[in-house]
Structure formats: structure tokens, C-alpha cells
Amino acid sequence: MLVGKCKKCHKRYLGWALSKTEYQTCPNCGTKLTIHNETMEPTLDSKTPLPPLEKCEKEWQNLLEKSMAIFL
């Protein structure tokens, strides 16, 4: 993902539009953005514990059964 950073006001902008020159200027202060490619890794919120695997499997099974009932 393309990331643009403003050196003056320290705002960050994300997206493919940053590949176009008309979007390489900070809309907040008018400074030219520093643009680079950054891999966006999904992160887990460490404060939110993951549910047990058994609970996930049961929920998945319930959803599957409900969706199958619609087609029957």
C-alpha cells in the first residue's frame, strides 16, 4: 500500500491515488508528501482475547446450518 507522510504537519495518507502527482501534496498544509510502499500487516488488539477455537467452530456450524436451511 502506498503511504504518504507530510514532514510539516505529520499527517499520513494511504492509498493507490498517491501514485498520481496531483495527490502527492498534503491537503492540510500544501507540503509535498514523502511517499513510500508499506506492507500493511493485520494486527490483533492485545486487549481483546481471542475466543476459544471450540466456540468459533460452533458458531461456524450454526451459520452453516442456517444457510443450508435457506436452500432446502
Buried (B, 14 or more C-beta within 10 A) or exposed (E): EBBBBBEEEEBEBEEEEBEEEEBBBBEEEEEEBEBEEEEEEEEEEEEEEEEEEEEEEEEEEEEEEEEEEEEE
